[in-house]
Amino acid sequence: LVDRPGDLLPFTDSAAVVSFASADQLPVRRFLVQAALVQSELELGQKSINVGNMQVDEACRKYLVIQNRSETPLMYAIRKTGSIASGDICFVDSRYGIVRGFDSRKVVFVFSPSLHGAYSEQISIANVLNARGGKKATLKAAVRRQSKFYIQSLRLEFDTLAPGRPSTDVQVLAIKNMTPKTRHLIVKSLLASEDGFSDVGVVLEARFPPNIAAAQPTRLLDRETEEKIESLEQKLKIAVRKNRPEKVEKYQAKLAKLRGSGGGGNGDSDSIQATDAVPDPAGVQIRRLADDTQLEVELPPGGDVSIPVVVTARLADPKVDIKTGANALGTLVVHEVKDKDNVKLVTLAASVVLDQ
């Protein structure tokens, strides 16, 4: 470079080249720097995420869609508010990442609420290259209390009966413990004076037979199994009507397997199948508190019990004109021993027949 004429060197001064050449140093060069300024733009696919109804400790997977609206790579950082409610949001992957130009990325997170009530929490997505280009997303949910026990049917239908006489048929009240702890429940019948169903002049009072401890334990059905049973029962009816014994045996075997009864089954709605935990029938304890109208039931973790129920029709208002075929109603109350605020009501229904 020293031996070459200074005029041939780009952006240099010829006089400077001579002075540097004498000192055995390189000449000073001047370069033209050209750049295109691009603003990093971050957008969210959904600024409000509504999970809907959930129970405490229930988990669901959701995701944020981070979009890069510029040609340069986008560097983002996800931040939470740091409140107690923000601890219910857990990101599966790292909260930091890069999105290529004009591309998008899904960031998965798991939401598991720990408190009940209306949930609303903000998630901030910062743009590292553009401090003013950050966005916020709001996570909303309606969180309910976790159900500590489950009742298979909240309405028990009985055959027709006359006032003052017990019902000839027996219905089953199936209760399952939905928690990993032992639960103590109170099951009682509302008396005629306490019951509000007196429009027809007759109310139903429930009684629990003395041989209640000898009742066979049942198993609770999940919704998917109930749908399968209903479908198989319809197919069984068609096969019987078309006189196809092979298909009848096939469907009866499948129904018996789903119900877990080991027999053919007759399509009774009292057959209940367990969901997750395996109940221990020996751990179920039942004590009578008030004759045949009130029980205390101790259910082990994941356990279930079937309680036979019969009803007796009582005259609630002698002034009311009672007609044959009128619907009489009653109520069973189920709650925990130490928690009388969370009460579940089971409706009892039957038709009244007057003695001739």
C-alpha positions as CSV (number, residue, x, y, z in Angstrom):
1,L,0.0,0.0,0.0
2,V,2.9,2.4,0.7
3,D,4.4,1.9,-2.8
4,R,1.0,2.6,-4.6
5,P,0.0,6.1,-5.5
6,G,-2.3,7.8,-3.0
7,D,-4.8,8.7,-5.7
8,L,-5.5,5.0,-6.2
9,L,-6.5,4.5,-2.6
10,P,-10.2,5.2,-1.9
11,F,-11.1,8.0,0.4
12,T,-7.5,8.9,1.2
13,D,-5.4,12.1,1.0
14,S,-2.3,11.9,-1.2
15,A,-0.2,14.1,1.1
16,A,-1.1,11.9,4.1
17,V,0.1,8.9,2.2
18,V,3.5,10.4,1.7
19,S,3.9,11.2,5.3
20,F,2.8,7.8,6.5
21,A,5.0,6.1,3.9
22,S,8.1,7.8,5.4
23,A,7.2,6.6,8.8
24,D,6.5,3.0,7.6
25,Q,2.8,3.3,8.7
26,L,-0.4,2.5,6.9
27,P,-2.5,5.4,5.6
28,V,-5.8,6.4,7.2
29,R,-8.8,5.0,5.3
30,R,-12.3,6.4,5.3
31,F,-15.2,4.0,4.8
32,L,-18.8,4.8,4.0
33,V,-21.1,2.9,6.4
34,Q,-24.7,2.3,5.1
35,A,-27.5,0.9,7.3
36,A,-31.2,0.5,7.2
37,L,-33.0,1.2,10.5
38,V,-35.8,-1.3,11.3
39,Q,-38.1,-1.1,14.3
40,S,-38.7,-4.4,16.1
41,E,-42.5,-5.0,16.4
42,L,-44.1,-7.5,18.7
43,E,-47.7,-8.6,18.5
44,L,-49.9,-11.1,20.4
45,G,-52.3,-13.5,18.8
46,Q,-54.7,-13.1,21.7
47,K,-54.6,-10.4,24.3
48,S,-57.3,-12.0,26.5
49,I,-57.3,-15.7,27.4
50,N,-60.5,-16.8,29.0
51,V,-60.2,-20.4,30.5
52,G,-63.8,-20.5,31.7
53,N,-65.0,-22.5,34.7
54,M,-62.4,-24.5,36.6
55,Q,-62.0,-26.2,40.0
56,V,-59.3,-25.5,42.5
57,D,-56.1,-27.6,41.8
58,E,-57.5,-28.5,38.3
59,A,-54.8,-28.0,35.6
60,C,-55.1,-26.9,32.0
61,R,-52.6,-26.1,29.2
62,K,-52.8,-22.9,27.3
63,Y,-50.4,-21.0,25.1
64,L,-49.4,-17.5,24.1
65,V,-48.9,-16.7,20.4
66,I,-46.0,-14.2,19.9
67,Q,-45.8,-12.7,16.5
68,N,-42.8,-10.9,14.9
69,R,-44.0,-8.2,12.5
70,S,-40.6,-7.1,11.4
71,E,-37.8,-8.7,9.3
72,T,-35.2,-8.7,12.1
73,P,-35.2,-11.4,14.8
74,L,-37.4,-10.6,17.8
75,M,-36.1,-11.2,21.3
76,Y,-38.8,-11.4,23.9
77,A,-39.0,-11.9,27.7
78,I,-42.1,-13.0,29.6
79,R,-42.7,-11.6,33.0
80,K,-45.3,-12.2,35.7
81,T,-46.6,-9.7,38.2
82,G,-45.1,-11.6,41.2
83,S,-48.4,-11.8,43.1
84,I,-49.7,-14.9,44.8
85,A,-52.1,-15.5,41.9
86,S,-49.3,-15.4,39.4
87,G,-47.8,-18.5,41.0
88,D,-50.6,-20.5,39.5
89,I,-49.1,-19.9,36.0
90,C,-46.2,-22.1,35.1
91,F,-44.4,-21.8,31.7
92,V,-43.3,-25.2,30.3
93,D,-40.4,-23.8,28.3
94,S,-38.1,-20.9,29.0
95,R,-39.7,-17.5,29.4
96,Y,-37.0,-16.0,27.1
97,G,-36.7,-16.7,23.4
98,I,-36.2,-15.5,19.8
99,V,-38.7,-15.3,17.0
100,R,-37.5,-15.1,13.4
101,G,-38.5,-12.4,11.1
102,F,-42.2,-12.4,10.0
103,D,-42.8,-15.6,12.0
104,S,-44.7,-16.6,15.2
105,R,-44.1,-18.9,18.1
106,K,-46.4,-20.6,20.6
107,V,-45.3,-20.4,24.3
108,V,-47.1,-23.1,26.3
109,F,-48.0,-22.6,30.0
110,V,-49.9,-24.6,32.6
111,F,-52.6,-22.9,34.7
112,S,-53.6,-24.5,38.0
113,P,-55.5,-22.3,40.3
114,S,-55.0,-22.6,44.0
115,L,-57.8,-20.2,45.2
116,H,-61.4,-20.1,44.3
117,G,-63.2,-17.0,42.9
118,A,-62.8,-14.8,39.9
119,Y,-59.3,-15.0,38.5
120,S,-57.7,-12.3,36.5
121,E,-53.9,-12.0,36.0
122,Q,-51.7,-10.1,33.6
123,I,-48.7,-11.6,31.7
124,S,-46.2,-9.1,30.3
125,I,-44.2,-9.9,27.2
126,A,-41.3,-7.4,26.8
127,N,-39.5,-6.7,23.5
128,V,-35.8,-6.7,24.4
129,L,-34.8,-4.6,21.3
130,N,-37.7,-2.1,21.7
131,A,-38.5,-1.1,25.3
132,R,-41.8,0.6,24.2
133,G,-42.9,-2.4,22.1
134,G,-44.0,-4.7,24.9
135,K,-47.5,-6.2,25.2
136,K,-49.7,-7.5,27.9
137,A,-52.1,-10.5,28.0
138,T,-54.8,-11.1,30.5
139,L,-55.7,-14.6,31.8
140,K,-59.2,-14.9,33.2
141,A,-61.0,-17.8,34.8
142,A,-64.0,-18.6,37.1
143,V,-62.6,-20.9,39.8
144,R,-65.0,-23.0,41.8
145,R,-64.4,-24.8,45.1
146,Q,-63.3,-28.4,44.6
147,S,-66.1,-30.9,45.1
148,K,-65.2,-33.0,48.1
149,F,-67.8,-35.6,47.4
150,Y,-69.9,-36.6,44.4
151,I,-73.5,-37.8,44.3
152,Q,-74.4,-40.0,41.4
153,S,-78.0,-38.8,41.0
154,L,-79.6,-35.7,42.6
155,R,-83.1,-37.0,41.9
156,L,-84.5,-40.3,43.0
157,E,-87.8,-41.4,41.4
158,F,-90.2,-43.8,43.3
159,D,-93.3,-45.7,42.2
160,T,-96.8,-44.6,43.1
161,L,-97.7,-44.9,46.8
162,A,-100.5,-44.1,49.2
163,P,-100.2,-41.5,52.0
164,G,-98.9,-43.0,55.2
165,R,-97.5,-46.1,53.6
166,P,-93.8,-46.7,52.7
167,S,-92.8,-47.2,49.1
168,T,-92.5,-50.8,47.9
169,D,-89.4,-50.0,45.7
170,V,-86.0,-49.1,47.0
171,Q,-83.7,-46.5,45.4
172,V,-80.0,-46.2,45.9
173,L,-78.1,-43.0,47.0
174,A,-74.5,-43.4,45.7
175,I,-71.9,-41.1,47.2
176,K,-68.2,-41.0,46.3
177,N,-65.3,-39.4,48.1
178,M,-63.4,-37.2,45.6
179,T,-60.4,-36.3,47.8
180,P,-57.4,-38.1,49.2
181,K,-58.6,-37.6,52.8
182,T,-61.3,-39.4,54.8
183,R,-64.6,-37.6,54.8
184,H,-67.4,-37.6,57.4
185,L,-70.8,-36.9,55.9
186,I,-74.2,-36.4,57.3
187,V,-77.2,-37.8,55.3
188,K,-80.6,-36.8,56.6
189,S,-84.1,-36.5,55.5
190,L,-86.0,-33.2,55.9
191,L,-89.2,-33.8,57.8
192,A,-92.6,-32.6,56.7
193,S,-92.4,-29.5,58.9
194,E,-89.0,-28.5,57.4
195,D,-89.7,-29.3,53.8
196,G,-90.8,-26.6,51.5
197,F,-92.5,-28.9,49.0
198,S,-96.1,-28.7,50.3
199,D,-98.0,-27.5,47.2
200,V,-99.9,-30.8,46.8
201,G,-100.4,-31.3,50.5
202,V,-98.1,-34.4,50.6
203,V,-94.4,-34.6,51.2
204,L,-92.0,-37.5,51.1
205,E,-89.9,-38.4,54.1
206,A,-87.0,-40.7,53.5
207,R,-86.1,-43.7,55.6
208,F,-83.0,-45.8,55.6
209,P,-83.7,-49.5,56.1
210,P,-82.1,-51.3,59.1
211,N,-80.0,-53.6,56.9
212,I,-78.2,-50.7,55.3
213,A,-74.7,-52.0,56.2
214,A,-75.4,-55.1,54.1
215,A,-75.9,-53.1,51.0
216,Q,-73.7,-54.1,48.1
217,P,-71.0,-51.4,47.4
218,T,-71.4,-49.8,44.0
219,R,-69.0,-48.1,41.7
220,L,-69.3,-44.6,40.2
221,L,-69.6,-44.2,36.4
222,D,-67.7,-41.5,34.6
223,R,-69.5,-39.6,31.7
224,E,-67.6,-41.5,29.0
225,T,-68.6,-44.9,30.4
226,E,-72.3,-43.8,30.8
227,E,-72.4,-42.8,27.1
228,K,-70.9,-46.2,26.1
229,I,-73.5,-48.0,28.2
230,E,-76.4,-46.0,26.7
231,S,-75.1,-46.8,23.2
232,L,-74.8,-50.5,23.9
233,E,-78.2,-50.6,25.5
234,Q,-79.8,-49.2,22.3
235,K,-77.9,-51.8,20.2
236,L,-79.0,-54.5,22.6
237,K,-82.7,-53.5,22.1
238,I,-82.3,-53.6,18.4
239,A,-80.6,-57.0,18.5
240,V,-83.4,-58.4,20.7
241,R,-86.1,-57.0,18.4
242,K,-84.4,-58.5,15.3
243,N,-83.9,-61.9,17.1
244,R,-80.1,-62.1,16.8
245,P,-78.9,-64.1,19.8
246,E,-75.2,-63.9,19.0
247,K,-75.3,-60.1,19.0
248,V,-77.4,-60.1,22.2
249,E,-74.8,-62.2,24.0
250,K,-72.0,-60.0,22.7
251,Y,-73.6,-56.7,23.8
252,Q,-74.6,-58.2,27.2
253,A,-71.0,-59.2,27.8
254,K,-69.7,-55.7,26.9
255,L,-72.3,-54.2,29.2
256,A,-71.3,-56.5,32.1
257,K,-67.7,-55.5,31.6
258,L,-68.4,-51.8,31.6
259,R,-70.6,-52.1,34.7
260,G,-68.0,-54.3,36.4
261,S,-70.8,-56.5,37.7
262,G,-69.6,-59.8,36.2
263,G,-73.2,-60.6,35.1
264,G,-75.3,-59.8,32.1
265,G,-76.8,-56.7,33.6
266,N,-80.3,-55.4,33.0
267,G,-79.5,-51.8,32.2
268,D,-80.2,-50.5,35.7
269,S,-79.1,-46.9,36.3
270,D,-78.0,-48.0,39.8
271,S,-74.9,-49.7,38.4
272,I,-72.0,-47.4,39.0
273,Q,-68.4,-47.7,38.1
274,A,-65.3,-46.2,39.7
275,T,-63.2,-43.5,38.0
276,D,-59.7,-43.2,39.4
277,A,-59.2,-44.3,43.0
278,V,-60.0,-47.9,44.0
279,P,-62.4,-47.8,47.0
280,D,-62.0,-49.9,50.1
281,P,-65.5,-51.1,51.1
282,A,-64.1,-52.3,54.5
283,G,-63.2,-48.6,55.3
284,V,-66.8,-47.3,55.0
285,Q,-68.4,-46.8,58.3
286,I,-72.1,-45.9,58.8
287,R,-73.7,-44.8,62.1
288,R,-77.4,-44.0,62.8
289,L,-77.9,-40.7,64.5
290,A,-81.7,-40.3,64.6
291,D,-83.8,-43.5,64.1
292,D,-84.0,-44.2,60.4
293,T,-83.9,-40.6,59.1
294,Q,-80.3,-39.5,59.7
295,L,-76.9,-41.2,59.1
296,E,-73.2,-40.4,59.6
297,V,-71.1,-41.9,56.8
298,E,-67.3,-42.2,57.0
299,L,-65.8,-42.5,53.5
300,P,-62.1,-43.4,53.1
301,P,-60.0,-41.7,50.4
302,G,-61.5,-42.5,47.0
303,G,-64.2,-44.7,48.6
304,D,-67.8,-44.8,47.7
305,V,-71.0,-46.1,49.3
306,S,-74.5,-47.0,48.3
307,I,-77.3,-46.2,50.7
308,P,-80.8,-47.8,50.2
309,V,-83.6,-45.3,50.5
310,V,-87.3,-45.8,50.9
311,V,-89.9,-43.0,51.3
312,T,-93.2,-42.5,53.1
313,A,-95.8,-40.0,52.0
314,R,-97.0,-37.7,54.8
315,L,-99.8,-35.2,54.8
316,A,-98.3,-31.7,55.0
317,D,-101.5,-29.7,54.8
318,P,-104.8,-31.5,55.5
319,K,-106.7,-28.5,54.0
320,V,-105.3,-29.1,50.5
321,D,-107.4,-31.2,48.3
322,I,-105.2,-34.2,47.2
323,K,-105.9,-35.8,43.8
324,T,-104.7,-39.2,42.6
325,G,-101.6,-38.9,40.4
326,A,-100.3,-35.7,42.1
327,N,-96.6,-35.5,42.4
328,A,-95.2,-35.5,45.9
329,L,-91.6,-34.3,46.6
330,G,-89.2,-34.7,49.4
331,T,-85.6,-33.7,50.1
332,L,-82.4,-35.5,51.3
333,V,-79.6,-33.3,52.7
334,V,-76.0,-34.3,52.4
335,H,-73.1,-32.3,53.9
336,E,-69.9,-32.7,55.8
337,V,-70.0,-32.9,59.6
338,K,-67.8,-29.8,60.0
339,D,-69.0,-27.9,57.0
340,K,-72.7,-27.1,56.9
341,D,-72.4,-24.3,54.4
342,N,-71.7,-26.6,51.4
343,V,-74.9,-28.6,51.2
344,K,-76.1,-30.9,48.4
345,L,-79.8,-31.6,48.1
346,V,-81.3,-34.8,46.6
347,T,-84.9,-34.5,45.4
348,L,-87.3,-37.4,46.1
349,A,-90.3,-37.8,43.8
350,A,-93.3,-40.1,43.6
351,S,-96.9,-40.1,42.5
352,V,-99.7,-40.2,45.2
353,V,-102.5,-42.7,44.9
354,L,-105.5,-42.3,47.3
355,D,-107.0,-45.3,49.0
356,Q,-110.5,-46.1,47.8
